């Protein structure tokens, strides 16, 4: 377990990560704060579809039917 602190930097806060965690400078993370105050940082992944033309990867599923039982998870 590694302990670090949050410091105020202007109008923002900074978390200093120790070298032992091997942080990559400039890498973007998605930050999530849970109800109990836990902070979670997840590496942001590249958008696989950023260069794909609109809807070129989309195929409409037109012949799908569901019964009420299937929708409720009853088989």
Order of alpha helices (4+ residues) and beta strands (2+ residues): beta-beta-beta-beta-alpha
